Amino acid sequence: MSTYAFVNTMQAKAGRQGELVELLRDLAVSMHAEPGRLHYSVHRAIGDENGPVTVIQGFASLEAVEAHAAWMEPHLPELVSLLDAPPDPPVLLEPVVLSGHPLESFGAPGATGA
């Protein structure tokens, strides 16, 4: 099964990282229910409440990626209002098979998703 990952890095306006994380948390409720969604997680440097956050998403198909992009579009103004600058376009990644181990793919048996 091919899986696809999106990676975004976003820098919140000064003092607003908490609001950004809260918005991402609110959006996660709907995103977790999206068909073809395999993974959604948000990360930041340990203890850095002012630095950028990185969002990692996993999808089962390119159609699921496109459906997510369409769903996300009306939420972009609220998201962008919290950012220091518009986010760079997300990087869409395809898997590179290493050994075929299940942990090399989102949603594979033995892998964990959020």
Buried (B, 14 or more C-beta within 10 A) or exposed (E): EEBBBBEBBBBBBEEBBEEBBEBBEEBBEEBEEBEBBBBBBBEBEEEEEEEBBBBBBBBBBEEBBEBBEEEBEEEEEEBEEBBEEEBEEBEBEEBEEEEEEEEBBBBBEEBEEB
